[in-house]
Amino acid sequence: MADYDYDVLVIGAGPGGYVAAIRAAQLGLKTACAESRETLGGTCLNVGCIPSKALLHGSELFEEAAHGTLAKFGVRTGKVELDLGTLQGEKATAVKELTGGIEYLFKKNKVTWLKGKAAFKDAHSVDVAGETVTAKNIVIATGSSVTPLPGVEVDNAKGIVVDSTGALALDRVPNHLVVIGGGVIGLELGSVWRRLGAKVTVVEYLDQLLPGMDGEIRKEAGKLFKKQGLELRLSTKVTGAAVKGKIATLTIEPAAGGDAETLEADCVLVAIGRRPNTEGLGLEAIGLETNQRGQIETDHDFRTRVDGVWAIGDVIPGPMLAHKAEDEGIAVAENIAGQHGIVNHAVIPSVVYTMPEIAGVGLTEEAAKEAGHAIKVGKFPMAANSRAKTNRDTEGLVKVIADAETDRVLGVWCIASLAGTMIAQAAQAMEFGALSEDIAYTCHAHPTHSEAIKEAAMAVRGKPIHI
């Protein structure tokens, strides 16, 4: 039997990688994790999920104080001013605390952090910062990076044309921010800077925002974003960009073809998606090819076609979500240890952390019909929810999609101030194969936003109480 340095070597310390490493160590496997960043946590903790949520929360507080929401409840603040440096500092503190927390967990669980970029030499050995490290099992968890837009050059240092990393670190509030891409990242960061005072224009190639989400929810979200002041240029493509001084000029035209026009902005955010990080891994050294989308294909247990090499997270097919990667990290470690790690990819919730939040799990109405289901749909408006009413956050709705014959819940979609938290109930119910009747007859605490899920489930059977 070969003598290896480690039982498991994980390449990448993002949500999938660090979780896989910790779980493998917990299961008694000698484990190392190779990471080239100066801090652990990957994109999510360093320049993604976590810092964006700090800015989202801070900008929500600013808007509440500056534009009268607090005054409705008798909280009079006087003139409100933004200290952007303090907000950015609080963001940095949160990031430092959480990335440091991962380092502590590595030490606690005896996971060795190999500092440097890893590249395969063969199926059981990699080069990390000039040193060869061997492992019986190697897990690729290198995540993803921003997809570039041809003709639009990003330069985060200048702060004029930026990607999501640059948009998180701006040292001023733009006068006019143009967001290229109407997906989750663009809408979240566009919302941050809109609340803080920027004019925001969203340019989206498709005819609706938030591709992949339920059609009705997408339309409702568009109405709310317009109401909030976002200018939406849908069915529009960007064909070029030029920067002169501190102004960027974008050339845009209808997606279906037509006359071009220009947009000027002092900041442009390119947010058209993300692509798997496989470049520089040396996959050719082990004969592992990617698919047409640049992803690494695996089987149900996350094995690649190369024995001893596994892959999880953004580098494999499926939604690029931190929580998906985390679950896959646990599962792959358990599979390597001879256990039965399983991820139900049909029940992966997705959340947009705008205000209100937008969340969903399972099939959209369109996908359910395409799959051949006869369906029943129940809806309940947040305006009829008592807690939303008292909090004055009544925008949005909950939508439950169930199979018309079996009553099994196929999908749940919602727009509400707490949608990201509410969707966990729906995901857990679906994981256990719940019927809409099961949700409808489960006692929910009153008054809570989650009662809207109960009422929407009751509406599937045609008997909600409060509408």
C-alpha positions in Angstrom: 0.0 0.0 0.0 1.3 3.4 -0.9 2.5 5.7 1.8 0.8 9.1 1.5 1.4 12.4 3.4 -2.4 12.7 4.0 -5.5 10.7 3.7 -7.4 13.7 2.3 -6.1 16.8 0.6 -8.7 19.5 -0.2 -7.7 22.1 -2.8 -9.5 25.3 -1.9 -10.7 26.7 1.5 -14.1 28.2 0.5 -17.4 27.0 2.0 -17.1 23.6 0.3 -13.4 23.1 0.8 -13.1 24.1 4.4 -16.2 22.2 5.4 -14.9 19.1 3.6 -11.6 19.4 5.4 -13.1 19.8 8.8 -15.6 17.0 8.3 -12.8 14.6 7.0 -10.7 15.4 10.1 -13.7 14.8 12.4 -14.0 11.4 10.8 -10.4 10.5 11.8 -8.8 11.1 8.5 -5.4 12.9 8.3 -6.4 16.0 6.4 -4.8 19.0 4.7 -6.3 22.0 2.8 -4.3 24.0 0.2 -5.3 27.6 -0.1 -3.5 30.4 -1.8 -5.4 33.3 -0.2 -3.9 35.0 2.9 -7.1 34.1 4.7 -9.4 31.1 4.7 -13.1 31.1 3.6 -12.8 31.6 -0.2 -14.8 34.1 -2.2 -17.8 33.8 0.1 -16.2 34.9 3.3 -13.7 37.3 1.8 -15.3 39.1 -1.1 -18.7 37.6 -1.5 -21.6 36.5 0.7 -20.3 37.9 4.0 -19.0 41.4 3.1 -22.0 42.0 0.8 -24.4 41.2 3.7 -22.6 43.7 6.0 -23.1 46.4 3.4 -26.7 45.4 2.7 -27.5 45.6 6.4 -25.7 48.9 6.9 -27.4 50.5 3.9 -30.8 49.3 5.1 -30.2 51.0 8.5 -29.1 54.2 6.7 -32.2 54.2 4.5 -34.5 53.6 7.4 -32.9 56.5 9.3 -32.5 58.9 6.4 -35.8 58.4 4.6 -38.5 58.2 7.3 -39.1 54.6 8.1 -38.0 55.1 11.6 -40.1 58.2 11.9 -43.2 56.1 11.4 -42.5 54.5 14.7 -41.7 57.7 16.5 -37.9 57.5 16.2 -36.8 61.0 15.2 -33.2 61.2 14.1 -32.7 64.6 12.7 -30.2 65.0 9.9 -28.6 61.7 9.0 -25.2 61.5 7.4 -23.3 58.5 5.9 -19.8 57.7 7.2 -18.8 55.3 4.4 -15.4 54.6 6.0 -17.0 53.4 9.2 -19.4 51.2 7.2 -16.5 49.7 5.2 -14.6 49.2 8.5 -17.5 47.2 10.0 -17.6 45.1 6.9 -13.9 44.3 7.3 -14.3 43.5 10.9 -17.0 40.9 10.2 -14.9 39.4 7.5 -11.8 39.2 9.8 -13.8 37.6 12.6 -15.3 34.9 10.3 -12.1 34.1 8.3 -10.2 33.9 11.6 -12.9 31.6 12.9 -12.2 29.1 10.1 -8.5 29.2 11.0 -9.4 28.4 14.6 -11.5 25.5 13.5 -8.7 24.1 11.4 -6.4 24.2 14.4 -9.1 22.7 16.6 -9.7 19.8 14.2 -6.0 19.3 13.3 -6.4 20.3 9.7 -3.1 21.3 8.1 -3.3 24.6 6.1 -0.9 24.3 3.1 -0.4 27.9 2.1 -0.1 28.2 -1.7 -1.7 27.4 -5.0 -2.0 23.6 -5.7 -1.5 21.9 -9.1 -1.7 18.2 -9.9 1.4 16.3 -10.7 -0.5 13.0 -10.8 -3.7 11.7 -9.3 -2.2 11.4 -5.8 0.3 14.3 -5.7 0.2 18.0 -6.1 2.7 20.8 -6.1 2.0 23.5 -3.4 4.3 26.5 -3.4 7.2 24.4 -4.9 6.7 21.4 -2.6 5.2 18.0 -3.5 2.4 16.8 -1.2 0.8 13.4 -1.6 -2.7 12.2 -0.6 -4.8 9.1 -1.0 -7.8 11.3 -1.8 -7.8 14.7 -3.4 -10.9 16.9 -3.4 -11.1 19.8 -5.9 -13.0 22.7 -4.2 -11.6 25.7 -6.0 -14.8 27.6 -6.4 -15.5 30.1 -9.1 -14.6 33.6 -10.3 -16.3 36.5 -12.1 -17.2 35.9 -15.7 -15.7 38.6 -17.9 -17.7 40.6 -20.4 -16.0 40.9 -23.8 -15.4 44.6 -24.6 -15.6 45.7 -21.0 -12.3 45.8 -19.1 -12.5 45.6 -15.3 -10.0 47.6 -13.3 -11.0 47.5 -9.6 -8.0 49.7 -8.6 -9.4 52.6 -10.5 -13.0 52.0 -9.2 -14.7 53.0 -12.5 -15.4 49.7 -14.1 -15.5 47.1 -11.4 -16.6 43.5 -10.7 -18.3 42.4 -7.4 -15.0 42.6 -5.5 -14.5 46.2 -6.6 -18.1 47.1 -5.9 -17.7 45.9 -2.3 -14.7 48.2 -1.7 -15.8 51.5 -3.3 -14.5 54.5 -1.3 -17.3 56.8 -2.4 -21.0 56.6 -3.3 -21.2 56.8 -7.1 -23.4 59.5 -8.7 -24.6 57.0 -11.3 -23.9 53.2 -11.1 -24.7 51.1 -14.1 -25.0 47.4 -13.2 -24.5 45.0 -16.1 -26.5 41.9 -15.2 -29.9 41.6 -13.5 -29.0 38.5 -11.3 -28.5 38.1 -7.6 -25.1 39.8 -7.3 -26.0 42.8 -9.5 -29.3 43.4 -7.7 -27.8 43.1 -4.2 -24.9 45.4 -4.8 -27.1 47.8 -6.9 -29.5 47.9 -3.9 -26.6 48.8 -1.5 -25.4 51.8 -3.5 -29.0 52.9 -4.4 -29.8 53.1 -0.7 -26.7 55.1 0.0 -27.6 57.7 -2.6 -26.5 56.5 -6.1 -28.7 56.6 -9.2 -28.7 52.9 -10.3 -29.4 51.6 -13.8 -29.6 47.8 -14.3 -28.9 46.5 -17.8 -30.1 43.0 -18.4 -29.9 41.0 -21.6 -33.0 38.9 -20.8 -36.6 40.3 -20.6 -36.8 39.7 -16.9 -34.6 39.9 -13.8 -33.3 36.9 -11.8 -33.0 34.1 -14.4 -33.9 30.7 -13.0 -36.4 31.9 -10.5 -40.2 31.5 -10.7 -41.7 33.7 -13.4 -44.4 35.3 -11.2 -41.8 36.1 -8.5 -39.5 37.6 -11.1 -42.2 39.9 -12.4 -43.1 41.0 -8.8 -39.5 41.6 -8.0 -39.2 43.8 -11.1 -42.1 45.9 -9.9 -40.6 46.4 -6.5 -37.2 47.3 -7.7 -38.7 49.9 -10.0 -40.7 51.3 -7.1 -37.5 51.6 -5.1 -35.9 53.7 -7.8 -33.8 51.2 -9.8 -34.0 52.0 -13.6 -34.3 48.7 -15.4 -33.1 48.3 -19.0 -34.3 44.8 -19.9 -33.8 43.0 -23.2 -30.7 45.1 -23.6 -27.1 44.2 -24.3 -23.8 46.0 -23.7 -21.5 46.0 -26.7 -18.7 48.1 -25.5 -17.2 50.4 -22.9 -14.8 53.3 -22.9 -13.3 55.1 -19.9 -12.2 58.7 -20.1 -11.0 60.3 -16.9 -13.5 59.3 -14.3 -16.4 58.6 -16.6 -17.3 55.3 -18.3 -19.4 55.4 -21.5 -21.3 52.2 -22.3 -22.6 51.3 -25.7 -25.9 49.4 -25.5 -28.5 48.2 -27.9 -31.7 46.0 -27.9 -30.9 42.4 -27.4 -32.9 41.5 -30.5 -31.0 44.1 -32.5 -31.6 47.7 -33.2 -30.1 51.2 -32.8 -27.3 51.6 -30.4 -27.2 54.3 -27.7 -24.8 55.3 -24.9 -24.9 55.4 -21.2 -22.5 57.5 -19.0 -21.7 56.5 -15.5 -19.0 57.2 -12.9 -19.1 53.5 -11.9 -20.0 50.4 -13.8 -20.4 47.0 -12.2 -20.0 43.9 -14.4 -22.1 41.2 -12.8 -23.0 38.7 -15.5 -22.2 35.5 -13.7 -19.4 33.3 -12.5 -17.3 30.6 -14.0 -15.5 27.5 -12.4 -11.9 27.9 -11.3 -10.0 25.1 -13.0 -7.2 27.0 -14.7 -3.8 26.3 -13.3 -5.0 23.1 -11.5 -3.0 20.9 -13.9 -6.0 18.7 -14.7 -4.2 17.7 -17.9 -1.6 15.9 -15.8 -4.3 13.5 -14.5 -6.3 13.3 -17.8 -9.3 15.0 -16.4 -11.2 17.2 -18.9 -14.0 19.7 -18.2 -17.3 19.9 -19.9 -18.5 22.6 -22.3 -19.2 24.9 -19.4 -15.8 24.4 -17.9 -17.2 22.2 -15.1 -15.8 19.0 -13.7 -18.3 16.1 -14.0 -18.8 13.8 -11.0 -21.0 10.9 -10.1 -23.6 11.0 -7.3 -20.9 10.5 -4.7 -18.7 13.4 -6.1 -16.1 11.1 -7.6 -14.5 12.3 -10.8 -13.6 9.7 -13.5 -10.0 9.7 -12.0 -9.7 7.3 -9.1 -9.0 9.1 -5.9 -9.9 12.5 -7.2 -13.2 14.1 -6.1 -14.9 17.5 -6.8 -17.5 19.7 -5.1 -19.0 23.2 -5.2 -18.8 25.7 -7.9 -16.5 23.6 -10.1 -19.2 20.9 -10.7 -22.6 21.3 -12.3 -25.4 22.9 -10.3 -26.2 26.2 -8.7 -23.1 28.2 -7.5 -24.3 28.6 -3.9 -22.2 28.5 -0.7 -24.7 26.3 1.1 -24.7 23.8 -1.7 -21.0 23.6 -1.6 -21.1 23.1 2.2 -23.5 20.2 2.0 -21.3 18.7 -0.7 -18.3 19.2 1.5 -19.8 17.1 4.3 -21.0 14.5 1.9 -17.7 14.0 0.0 -15.8 13.7 3.3 -18.3 11.0 4.5 -18.1 9.2 1.3 -14.3 9.1 1.4 -14.5 7.8 5.0 -16.7 4.9 3.7 -20.0 6.4 4.9 -23.0 7.5 2.8 -22.9 11.2 2.2 -25.9 12.4 0.2 -27.0 15.8 -1.1 -30.6 16.2 -2.4 -29.9 18.6 -5.2 -33.7 19.0 -5.8 -34.0 20.8 -2.6 -31.4 23.6 -2.6 -32.8 27.0 -1.5 -31.7 30.2 -3.2 -32.0 33.7 -1.7 -31.6 37.2 -3.0 -30.8 39.5 0.0 -32.4 42.6 -1.2 -35.2 44.3 0.8 -37.6 42.6 0.6 -35.7 39.4 0.3 -36.5 36.9 -2.5 -36.2 33.2 -1.9 -37.2 29.9 -3.5 -36.7 26.2 -3.3 -37.7 23.3 -5.6 -39.4 23.7 -8.9 -40.7 26.9 -10.4 -44.3 26.9 -11.8 -42.8 26.8 -15.3 -40.5 23.9 -14.5 -43.2 21.9 -12.8 -45.4 22.2 -15.9 -42.5 21.3 -18.2 -41.8 18.2 -16.1 -45.3 17.1 -16.8 -46.9 17.8 -13.4 -50.5 18.7 -13.1 -50.2 21.4 -10.4 -52.2 23.4 -7.9 -50.8 26.7 -6.7 -51.6 28.5 -3.5 -50.6 32.2 -2.9 -50.8 34.5 0.0 -49.9 38.2 0.0 -47.7 39.6 2.8 -50.1 42.5 3.0 -52.5 40.1 4.7 -49.9 38.9 7.2 -50.4 40.5 10.7 -46.7 40.7 11.6 -45.8 42.2 8.3 -48.6 44.6 8.8 -47.4 45.8 12.2 -43.8 46.1 10.9 -44.9 48.0 7.8 -43.1 45.6 5.5 -46.0 44.3 3.6 -44.6 44.0 0.1 -44.4 40.6 -1.5 -46.1 37.2 -1.4 -45.7 33.5 -0.8 -46.4 30.9 -3.5 -46.7 27.2 -2.9 -46.7 24.8 -5.9 -48.0 21.3 -5.3 -48.7 18.2 -7.4 -52.5 18.2 -8.1 -52.8 14.5 -7.7 -50.5 13.7 -4.7 -50.5 17.1 -3.0 -46.7 16.8 -2.6 -45.0 20.2 -2.5 -42.9 20.7 -5.6 -41.7 24.3 -4.9 -42.1 27.3 -2.7 -41.2 30.9 -3.7 -41.6 34.1 -1.8 -40.8 37.7 -1.5 -40.8 39.1 2.0 -38.5 40.9 4.4 -37.6 37.6 6.0 -37.9 35.4 3.0 -34.3 34.0 3.4 -35.2 32.7 6.8 -38.7 31.6 5.9 -37.5 29.4 3.1 -35.7 27.0 5.4 -39.1 25.7 6.7 -40.1 25.0 3.1 -36.8 23.3 2.3 -37.1 21.1 5.4 -40.7 20.2 4.6 -39.8 19.2 1.0 -36.8 17.2 2.2 -39.3 15.0 4.1 -41.7 14.8 1.2 -44.3 17.0 2.7 -47.8 17.6 1.3 -49.2 21.1 1.2 -51.7 19.7 3.7 -48.8 18.9 6.1 -47.7 22.6 6.1 -51.2 23.9 6.2 -52.0 21.9 9.4 -48.8 22.6 11.2 -49.3 25.1 13.9 -47.3 28.3 13.3 -46.6 30.9 16.0 -48.6 34.0 15.8 -47.8 36.7 14.8 -45.0 35.7 12.5 -44.1 36.2 8.9 -43.9 32.4 8.5 -47.7 32.2 8.9 -47.8 33.4 5.3 -46.3 30.0 4.3 -49.0 28.2 6.2 -51.7 30.3 4.5 -50.2 29.8 1.1 -50.3 26.1 1.7 -53.9 26.3 2.8 -54.6 28.2 -0.4 -53.4 25.2 -2.4 -56.5 23.5 -1.2 -58.6 26.6 -1.6 -59.1 27.5 2.0 -56.8 30.3 3.3 -58.3 32.1 6.4 -57.0 35.7 6.1 -57.8 36.5 2.4 
